[in-house]
Amino acid sequence: MRKENLDNPFIFTRSVILLPVLFVLLLWIVFWFETRFHISLSHYGIYPRESFGAKGILFSAFLHGNLQHLVNNSLALIVLLAILRFFYREQSILVLIFGILFSGLGTWLLGRPSYHIGASGLIYALVSFIFFKGIFTKYYRLMSLSFVIVLLYGGMVWYMFPDVEKGISWEGHLSGFITGLAMALLMKTPQFAKPVIYEWEKPDFNPEADPFIKNFDEKGNFSPQPKPEEIIREYFSSSLKVIYDFIGIKNK
């Protein structure tokens, strides 16, 4: 296990593996339950703009229509949640929770009158957050990660538009993408902020030339140097009385 430092703020812990595995395992347990007892929980999905369909905001991400749907989403979540936990450890849980809730809420507001199920909205939220946050932080490793995300998942952008493929919830994809972008804009990542370096911490610091250090004598007592205007005033001061007489120019 590596220790966190300013040059490398990333820490590998068991949660990098456990978070994606446990989350995906929960999806498979739900699917197994439906298959084993020959029931469908799709009515717990999102049904847009209906009060009975609002419960899907919480539950739709855990429901899948068939095995292929589940496998595709599971593979993406394993990769994305591991990346999220490793690179954005402090923000990962909030991103996961908000990604589910707000992508679901967006689907409930924008979706067609049909049940929407699946974790695709969450996947789009994760892709969007990881990509944009890496760009916004301007941290070179996270910017490289954004480039990797484009290579792996750049083709997903087409599935946010209507009529690209039948049977998919493009509204959920679009909602997830917007949710990820909003989180990248609003969520702070102080662990990647550039550290403040004071003058005395720099290797070329010369205490004898520092104007503040000059205010102390050899014993460490505070003895501020006179200001330039005080020196000038002292130089031109005199105990002699000076009388000024203005010589005007007479008009002829």
Phi and psi in degrees as GROMACS dihedral restraints (atoms count N, CA, C in turn):
[ dihedral_restraints ]
;  ai    aj    ak    al  type     phi  dphi    fc
    3     4     5     6     1   -93.1    20    10
    4     5     6     7     1   148.8    20    10
    6     7     8     9     1   -87.9    20    10
    7     8     9    10     1   143.1    20    10
    9    10    11    12     1   -75.1    20    10
   10    11    12    13     1   138.2    20    10
   12    13    14    15     1  -145.5    20    10
   13    14    15    16     1   176.6    20    10
   15    16    17    18     1   -66.8    20    10
   16    17    18    19     1   -33.5    20    10
   18    19    20    21     1   -76.4    20    10
   19    20    21    22     1   -28.3    20    10
   21    22    23    24     1  -138.9    20    10
   22    23    24    25     1    90.0    20    10
   24    25    26    27     1   -82.1    20    10
   25    26    27    28     1    12.7    20    10
   27    28    29    30     1  -101.6    20    10
   28    29    30    31     1   136.8    20    10
   30    31    32    33     1  -127.0    20    10
   31    32    33    34     1   128.5    20    10
   33    34    35    36     1   -90.9    20    10
   34    35    36    37     1   119.6    20    10
   36    37    38    39     1  -127.2    20    10
   37    38    39    40     1   172.3    20    10
   39    40    41    42     1   -62.4    20    10
   40    41    42    43     1   -26.1    20    10
   42    43    44    45     1   -64.7    20    10
   43    44    45    46     1   -22.6    20    10
   45    46    47    48     1   -62.1    20    10
   46    47    48    49     1   -32.4    20    10
   48    49    50    51     1   -92.1    20    10
   49    50    51    52     1   -40.9    20    10
   51    52    53    54     1   -67.6    20    10
   52    53    54    55     1   -41.0    20    10
   54    55    56    57     1   -57.7    20    10
   55    56    57    58     1   -55.6    20    10
   57    58    59    60     1   -65.0    20    10
   58    59    60    61     1   -37.9    20    10
   60    61    62    63     1   -65.6    20    10
   61    62    63    64     1   -46.4    20    10
   63    64    65    66     1   -66.9    20    10
   64    65    66    67     1   -39.1    20    10
   66    67    68    69     1   -65.2    20    10
   67    68    69    70     1   -47.0    20    10
   69    70    71    72     1   -66.7    20    10
   70    71    72    73     1   -35.8    20    10
   72    73    74    75     1   -59.9    20    10
   73    74    75    76     1   -38.4    20    10
   75    76    77    78     1   -62.1    20    10
   76    77    78    79     1   -39.9    20    10
   78    79    80    81     1   -62.4    20    10
   79    80    81    82     1   -41.2    20    10
   81    82    83    84     1   -70.6    20    10
   82    83    84    85     1   -33.5    20    10
   84    85    86    87     1   -64.6    20    10
   85    86    87    88     1   -42.6    20    10
   87    88    89    90     1   -63.0    20    10
   88    89    90    91     1   -44.3    20    10
   90    91    92    93     1   -65.8    20    10
   91    92    93    94     1   -40.4    20    10
   93    94    95    96     1   -61.8    20    10
   94    95    96    97     1   -40.8    20    10
   96    97    98    99     1   -60.9    20    10
   97    98    99   100     1   -44.4    20    10
   99   100   101   102     1   -63.8    20    10
  100   101   102   103     1   -43.0    20    10
  102   103   104   105     1   -69.9    20    10
  103   104   105   106     1   -42.1    20    10
  105   106   107   108     1   -65.2    20    10
  106   107   108   109     1   -40.7    20    10
  108   109   110   111     1  -103.9    20    10
  109   110   111   112     1     9.5    20    10
  111   112   113   114     1    53.3    20    10
  112   113   114   115     1    49.6    20    10
  114   115   116   117     1  -127.5    20    10
  115   116   117   118     1   161.8    20    10
  117   118   119   120     1  -122.2    20    10
  118   119   120   121     1   130.5    20    10
  120   121   122   123     1  -104.8    20    10
  121   122   123   124     1    18.6    20    10
  123   124   125   126     1   -63.0    20    10
  124   125   126   127     1   -21.5    20    10
  126   127   128   129     1   -70.5    20    10
  127   128   129   130     1    -7.4    20    10
  129   130   131   132     1   -90.1    20    10
  130   131   132   133     1     6.5    20    10
  132   133   134   135     1   -79.6    20    10
  133   134   135   136     1  -175.5    20    10
  135   136   137   138     1   -84.9    20    10
  136   137   138   139     1   124.9    20    10
  138   139   140   141     1  -115.3    20    10
  139   140   141   142     1   109.3    20    10
  141   142   143   144     1   -59.2    20    10
  142   143   144   145     1   138.1    20    10
  144   145   146   147     1    59.3    20    10
  145   146   147   148     1    23.6    20    10
  147   148   149   150     1  -123.2    20    10
  148   149   150   151     1   138.9    20    10
  150   151   152   153     1   -60.9    20    10
  151   152   153   154     1   -38.6    20    10
  153   154   155   156     1   -68.9    20    10
  154   155   156   157     1   -20.4    20    10
  156   157   158   159     1   -89.4    20    10
  157   158   159   160     1    -4.1    20    10
  159   160   161   162     1   -71.7    20    10
  160   161   162   163     1   -22.8    20    10
  162   163   164   165     1   -64.1    20    10
  163   164   165   166     1   -21.9    20    10
  165   166   167   168     1   -66.9    20    10
  166   167   168   169     1   -19.0    20    10
  168   169   170   171     1   -57.2    20    10
  169   170   171   172     1   -34.4    20    10
  171   172   173   174     1   -87.6    20    10
  172   173   174   175     1   -35.3    20    10
  174   175   176   177     1  -107.8    20    10
  175   176   177   178     1   -18.1    20    10
  177   178   179   180     1   -63.2    20    10
  178   179   180   181     1   -31.5    20    10
  180   181   182   183     1   -65.7    20    10
  181   182   183   184     1   -16.7    20    10
  183   184   185   186     1   -99.8    20    10
  184   185   186   187     1     4.2    20    10
  186   187   188   189     1  -115.0    20    10
  187   188   189   190     1   141.7    20    10
  189   190   191   192     1  -140.3    20    10
  190   191   192   193     1   145.5    20    10
  192   193   194   195     1   -78.1    20    10
  193   194   195   196     1   -32.0    20    10
  195   196   197   198     1  -153.8    20    10
  196   197   198   199     1   176.0    20    10
  198   199   200   201     1   -65.7    20    10
  199   200   201   202     1   -40.5    20    10
  201   202   203   204     1   -63.6    20    10
  202   203   204   205     1   -41.5    20    10
  204   205   206   207     1   -58.4    20    10
  205   206   207   208     1   -44.1    20    10
  207   208   209   210     1   -67.7    20    10
  208   209   210   211     1   -43.5    20    10
  210   211   212   213     1   -63.1    20    10
  211   212   213   214     1   -46.0    20    10
  213   214   215   216     1   -59.5    20    10
  214   215   216   217     1   -46.4    20    10
  216   217   218   219     1   -69.3    20    10
  217   218   219   220     1   -34.2    20    10
  219   220   221   222     1   -64.6    20    10
  220   221   222   223     1   -43.9    20    10
  222   223   224   225     1   -61.5    20    10
  223   224   225   226     1   -43.5    20    10
  225   226   227   228     1   -65.6    20    10
  226   227   228   229     1   -40.8    20    10
  228   229   230   231     1   -68.9    20    10
  229   230   231   232     1   -36.7    20    10
  231   232   233   234     1   -58.1    20    10
  232   233   234   235     1   -45.4    20    10
  234   235   236   237     1   -71.7    20    10
  235   236   237   238     1   -49.6    20    10
  237   238   239   240     1   -69.5    20    10
  238   239   240   241     1   -39.5    20    10
  240   241   242   243     1   -70.0    20    10
  241   242   243   244     1   -33.7    20    10
  243   244   245   246     1   -66.0    20    10
  244   245   246   247     1   -42.9    20    10
  246   247   248   249     1   -62.2    20    10
  247   248   249   250     1   -45.8    20    10
  249   250   251   252     1   -59.2    20    10
  250   251   252   253     1   -46.2    20    10
  252   253   254   255     1   -68.4    20    10
  253   254   255   256     1   -35.3    20    10
  255   256   257   258     1   -75.3    20    10
  256   257   258   259     1   -46.6    20    10
  258   259   260   261     1   -88.4    20    10
  259   260   261   262     1   -27.8    20    10
  261   262   263   264     1  -128.1    20    10
  262   263   264   265     1    57.0    20    10
  264   265   266   267     1   -57.3    20    10
  265   266   267   268     1   -44.0    20    10
  267   268   269   270     1   -70.6    20    10
  268   269   270   271     1   -25.3    20    10
  270   271   272   273     1  -103.0    20    10
  271   272   273   274     1    -5.1    20    10
  273   274   275   276     1   -61.6    20    10
  274   275   276   277     1   -43.5    20    10
  276   277   278   279     1   -67.0    20    10
  277   278   279   280     1   -42.7    20    10
  279   280   281   282     1   -64.3    20    10
  280   281   282   283     1   -40.8    20    10
  282   283   284   285     1   -61.9    20    10
  283   284   285   286     1   -41.0    20    10
  285   286   287   288     1   -64.3    20    10
  286   287   288   289     1   -47.1    20    10
  288   289   290   291     1   -67.1    20    10
  289   290   291   292     1   -50.0    20    10
  291   292   293   294     1   -66.0    20    10
  292   293   294   295     1   -33.3    20    10
  294   295   296   297     1   -62.0    20    10
  295   296   297   298     1   -40.4    20    10
  297   298   299   300     1   -68.5    20    10
  298   299   300   301     1   -49.2    20    10
  300   301   302   303     1   -68.0    20    10
  301   302   303   304     1   -49.6    20    10
  303   304   305   306     1   -80.9    20    10
  304   305   306   307     1   -29.7    20    10
  306   307   308   309     1   -67.9    20    10
  307   308   309   310     1   -36.1    20    10
  309   310   311   312     1   -67.4    20    10
  310   311   312   313     1   -41.1    20    10
  312   313   314   315     1   -63.5    20    10
  313   314   315   316     1   -42.4    20    10
  315   316   317   318     1   -62.0    20    10
  316   317   318   319     1   -39.6    20    10
  318   319   320   321     1   -64.9    20    10
  319   320   321   322     1   -39.8    20    10
  321   322   323   324     1   -63.8    20    10
  322   323   324   325     1   -32.8    20    10
  324   325   326   327     1   -81.9    20    10
  325   326   327   328     1   -35.3    20    10
  327   328   329   330     1  -104.6    20    10
  328   329   330   331     1   -19.0    20    10
  330   331   332   333     1   -69.2    20    10
  331   332   333   334     1   162.5    20    10
  333   334   335   336     1   -74.4    20    10
  334   335   336   337     1   157.4    20    10
  336   337   338   339     1   -70.3    20    10
  337   338   339   340     1    79.5    20    10
  339   340   341   342     1  -160.7    20    10
  340   341   342   343     1   162.8    20    10
  342   343   344   345     1   -75.9    20    10
  343   344   345   346     1   131.0    20    10
  345   346   347   348     1  -113.6    20    10
  346   347   348   349     1   120.7    20    10
  348   349   350   351     1  -131.7    20    10
  349   350   351   352     1   161.8    20    10
  351   352   353   354     1   115.1    20    10
  352   353   354   355     1   160.6    20    10
  354   355   356   357     1   -93.8    20    10
  355   356   357   358     1    15.4    20    10
  357   358   359   360     1   -63.2    20    10
  358   359   360   361     1   -38.1    20    10
  360   361   362   363     1   -60.2    20    10
  361   362   363   364     1   -41.5    20    10
  363   364   365   366     1   -64.6    20    10
  364   365   366   367     1   -41.2    20    10
  366   367   368   369     1   -60.9    20    10
  367   368   369   370     1   -43.9    20    10
  369   370   371   372     1   -65.6    20    10
  370   371   372   373     1   -35.7    20    10
  372   373   374   375     1   -64.5    20    10
  373   374   375   376     1   -41.4    20    10
  375   376   377   378     1   -66.5    20    10
  376   377   378   379     1   -45.4    20    10
  378   379   380   381     1   -60.6    20    10
  379   380   381   382     1   -46.0    20    10
  381   382   383   384     1   -64.0    20    10
  382   383   384   385     1   -44.7    20    10
  384   385   386   387     1   -63.7    20    10
  385   386   387   388     1   -49.2    20    10
  387   388   389   390     1   -62.7    20    10
  388   389   390   391     1   -40.1    20    10
  390   391   392   393     1   -66.9    20    10
  391   392   393   394     1   -54.9    20    10
  393   394   395   396     1   -70.9    20    10
  394   395   396   397     1   -35.1    20    10
  396   397   398   399     1   -66.4    20    10
  397   398   399   400     1   -36.4    20    10
  399   400   401   402     1   -62.9    20    10
  400   401   402   403     1   -37.1    20    10
  402   403   404   405     1   -70.3    20    10
  403   404   405   406     1   -43.5    20    10
  405   406   407   408     1   -69.5    20    10
  406   407   408   409     1   -34.6    20    10
  408   409   410   411     1   -71.9    20    10
  409   410   411   412     1   -25.4    20    10
  411   412   413   414     1    61.2    20    10
  412   413   414   415     1    23.2    20    10
  414   415   416   417     1   -89.5    20    10
  415   416   417   418     1   127.3    20    10
  417   418   419   420     1   -60.3    20    10
  418   419   420   421     1   -35.7    20    10
  420   421   422   423     1   -71.4    20    10
  421   422   423   424     1   -37.1    20    10
  423   424   425   426     1   -72.8    20    10
  424   425   426   427     1   -32.3    20    10
  426   427   428   429     1   -66.9    20    10
  427   428   429   430     1   -36.7    20    10
  429   430   431   432     1   -64.8    20    10
  430   431   432   433     1   -38.6    20    10
  432   433   434   435     1   -62.6    20    10
  433   434   435   436     1   -39.2    20    10
  435   436   437   438     1   -59.8    20    10
  436   437   438   439     1   -39.5    20    10
  438   439   440   441     1   -64.7    20    10
  439   440   441   442     1   -39.5    20    10
  441   442   443   444     1   -64.2    20    10
  442   443   444   445     1   -40.3    20    10
  444   445   446   447     1   -61.5    20    10
  445   446   447   448     1   -39.6    20    10
  447   448   449   450     1   -62.5    20    10
  448   449   450   451     1   -42.1    20    10
  450   451   452   453     1   -64.9    20    10
  451   452   453   454     1   -38.8    20    10
  453   454   455   456     1   -81.2    20    10
  454   455   456   457     1   -40.2    20    10
  456   457   458   459     1  -127.5    20    10
  457   458   459   460     1    13.8    20    10
  459   460   461   462     1   -60.3    20    10
  460   461   462   463     1   -32.2    20    10
  462   463   464   465     1   -68.2    20    10
  463   464   465   466     1   -13.9    20    10
  465   466   467   468     1   -66.9    20    10
  466   467   468   469     1   -19.1    20    10
  468   469   470   471     1   -60.3    20    10
  469   470   471   472     1   -29.4    20    10
  471   472   473   474     1   -70.1    20    10
  472   473   474   475     1   -23.1    20    10
  474   475   476   477     1   -86.6    20    10
  475   476   477   478     1    12.7    20    10
  477   478   479   480     1   -95.4    20    10
  478   479   480   481     1     2.0    20    10
  480   481   482   483     1  -111.2    20    10
  481   482   483   484     1   149.5    20    10
  483   484   485   486     1   -65.2    20    10
  484   485   486   487     1   151.5    20    10
  486   487   488   489     1    64.0    20    10
  487   488   489   490     1    16.4    20    10
  489   490   491   492     1   -74.7    20    10
  490   491   492   493     1   -42.3    20    10
  492   493   494   495     1  -148.6    20    10
  493   494   495   496     1   130.6    20    10
  495   496   497   498     1   -73.2    20    10
  496   497   498   499     1   146.3    20    10
  498   499   500   501     1    89.8    20    10
  499   500   501   502     1     0.8    20    10
  501   502   503   504     1  -109.7    20    10
  502   503   504   505     1   154.8    20    10
  504   505   506   507     1   -94.5    20    10
  505   506   507   508     1    86.7    20    10
  507   508   509   510     1   -65.2    20    10
  508   509   510   511     1   -26.0    20    10
  510   511   512   513     1   -65.5    20    10
  511   512   513   514     1   -38.7    20    10
  513   514   515   516     1   -66.4    20    10
  514   515   516   517     1   -39.5    20    10
  516   517   518   519     1   -63.4    20    10
  517   518   519   520     1   -46.3    20    10
  519   520   521   522     1   -63.9    20    10
  520   521   522   523     1   -41.9    20    10
  522   523   524   525     1   -62.8    20    10
  523   524   525   526     1   -41.6    20    10
  525   526   527   528     1   -64.5    20    10
  526   527   528   529     1   -41.1    20    10
  528   529   530   531     1   -62.5    20    10
  529   530   531   532     1   -45.3    20    10
  531   532   533   534     1   -64.9    20    10
  532   533   534   535     1   -39.3    20    10
  534   535   536   537     1   -60.8    20    10
  535   536   537   538     1   -45.2    20    10
  537   538   539   540     1   -62.8    20    10
  538   539   540   541     1   -41.1    20    10
  540   541   542   543     1   -63.6    20    10
  541   542   543   544     1   -43.1    20    10
  543   544   545   546     1   -63.5    20    10
  544   545   546   547     1   -41.8    20    10
  546   547   548   549     1   -65.2    20    10
  547   548   549   550     1   -37.8    20    10
  549   550   551   552     1   -64.4    20    10
  550   551   552   553     1   -33.8    20    10
  552   553   554   555     1   -76.3    20    10
  553   554   555   556     1   -39.6    20    10
  555   556   557   558     1   -95.2    20    10
  556   557   558   559     1   -27.7    20    10
  558   559   560   561     1   -82.9    20    10
  559   560   561   562     1   129.2    20    10
  561   562   563   564     1   -84.7    20    10
  562   563   564   565     1   146.2    20    10
  564   565   566   567     1  -129.3    20    10
  565   566   567   568     1    74.0    20    10
  567   568   569   570     1   -64.5    20    10
  568   569   570   571     1   -19.8    20    10
  570   571   572   573     1   -67.5    20    10
  571   572   573   574     1   -14.9    20    10
  573   574   575   576     1  -106.0    20    10
  574   575   576   577     1     5.2    20    10
  576   577   578   579     1   -70.3    20    10
  577   578   579   580     1   145.2    20    10
  579   580   581   582     1   -68.4    20    10
  580   581   582   583     1   131.4    20    10
  582   583   584   585     1   -67.2    20    10
  583   584   585   586     1   146.0    20    10
  585   586   587   588     1   -79.3    20    10
  586   587   588   589     1   124.6    20    10
  588   589   590   591     1  -112.9    20    10
  589   590   591   592     1   117.9    20    10
  591   592   593   594     1   -83.4    20    10
  592   593   594   595     1   164.9    20    10
  594   595   596   597     1   -58.6    20    10
  595   596   597   598     1   -41.9    20    10
  597   598   599   600     1   -74.0    20    10
  598   599   600   601     1    -7.3    20    10
  600   601   602   603     1   -91.7    20    10
  601   602   603   604     1   -10.5    20    10
  603   604   605   606     1   -77.0    20    10
  604   605   606   607     1   144.8    20    10
  606   607   608   609     1   -64.7    20    10
  607   608   609   610     1   -26.6    20    10
  609   610   611   612     1   -94.4    20    10
  610   611   612   613     1    18.4    20    10
  612   613   614   615     1   -70.1    20    10
  613   614   615   616     1   130.8    20    10
  615   616   617   618     1  -116.1    20    10
  616   617   618   619     1   105.8    20    10
  618   619   620   621     1   -63.7    20    10
  619   620   621   622     1   -27.6    20    10
  621   622   623   624     1   -70.4    20    10
  622   623   624   625     1   -24.4    20    10
  624   625   626   627     1   -96.7    20    10
  625   626   627   628     1    -3.5    20    10
  627   628   629   630     1   -76.9    20    10
  628   629   630   631     1   127.1    20    10
  630   631   632   633     1   -64.5    20    10
  631   632   633   634     1   -28.9    20    10
  633   634   635   636     1   -75.5    20    10
  634   635   636   637     1   -39.9    20    10
  636   637   638   639     1   -63.9    20    10
  637   638   639   640     1   -30.5    20    10
  639   640   641   642     1   -63.8    20    10
  640   641   642   643     1   -15.5    20    10
  642   643   644   645     1   -78.1    20    10
  643   644   645   646     1    -1.5    20    10
  645   646   647   648     1  -115.2    20    10
  646   647   648   649     1   140.1    20    10
  648   649   650   651     1   -84.3    20    10
  649   650   651   652     1  -173.4    20    10
  651   652   653   654     1   -65.2    20    10
  652   653   654   655     1   -27.0    20    10
  654   655   656   657     1   -88.5    20    10
  655   656   657   658     1     0.5    20    10
  657   658   659   660     1    89.2    20    10
  658   659   660   661     1     8.0    20    10
  660   661   662   663     1   -80.6    20    10
  661   662   663   664     1   143.5    20    10
  663   664   665   666     1   -75.5    20    10
  664   665   666   667     1   116.5    20    10
  666   667   668   669     1  -138.8    20    10
  667   668   669   670     1    83.0    20    10
  669   670   671   672     1   -63.6    20    10
  670   671   672   673     1   142.7    20    10
  672   673   674   675     1   -72.7    20    10
  673   674   675   676     1   145.1    20    10
  675   676   677   678     1   -64.3    20    10
  676   677   678   679     1   147.0    20    10
  678   679   680   681     1   -72.5    20    10
  679   680   681   682     1   154.9    20    10
  681   682   683   684     1   -55.3    20    10
  682   683   684   685     1   -39.7    20    10
  684   685   686   687     1   -68.0    20    10
  685   686   687   688     1   -29.9    20    10
  687   688   689   690     1   -69.7    20    10
  688   689   690   691     1   -37.6    20    10
  690   691   692   693     1   -64.5    20    10
  691   692   693   694     1   -43.9    20    10
  693   694   695   696     1   -63.8    20    10
  694   695   696   697     1   -43.2    20    10
  696   697   698   699     1   -62.9    20    10
  697   698   699   700     1   -39.1    20    10
  699   700   701   702     1   -68.7    20    10
  700   701   702   703     1   -36.1    20    10
  702   703   704   705     1   -66.2    20    10
  703   704   705   706     1   -39.7    20    10
  705   706   707   708     1   -92.3    20    10
  706   707   708   709     1    -0.5    20    10
  708   709   710   711     1   -74.5    20    10
  709   710   711   712     1   147.6    20    10
  711   712   713   714     1  -152.0    20    10
  712   713   714   715     1   148.4    20    10
  714   715   716   717     1   -85.6    20    10
  715   716   717   718     1    -9.0    20    10
  717   718   719   720     1   -77.2    20    10
  718   719   720   721     1   143.4    20    10
  720   721   722   723     1   -83.7    20    10
  721   722   723   724     1   126.2    20    10
  723   724   725   726     1  -112.3    20    10
  724   725   726   727     1   127.9    20    10
  726   727   728   729     1  -111.4    20    10
  727   728   729   730     1   124.9    20    10
  729   730   731   732     1   -99.9    20    10
  730   731   732   733     1   133.5    20    10
  732   733   734   735     1  -122.7    20    10
  733   734   735   736     1   125.6    20    10
  735   736   737   738     1   -86.6    20    10
  736   737   738   739     1   122.7    20    10
  738   739   740   741     1   -99.3    20    10
  739   740   741   742     1   108.3    20    10
  741   742   743   744     1   -88.2    20    10
  742   743   744   745     1   168.7    20    10
  744   745   746   747     1  -101.4    20    10
  745   746   747   748     1   120.0    20    10
  747   748   749   750     1   -77.2    20    10
  748   749   750   751     1   137.9    20    10
  750   751   752   753     1   -82.7    20    10
  751   752   753   754     1   130.8    20    10
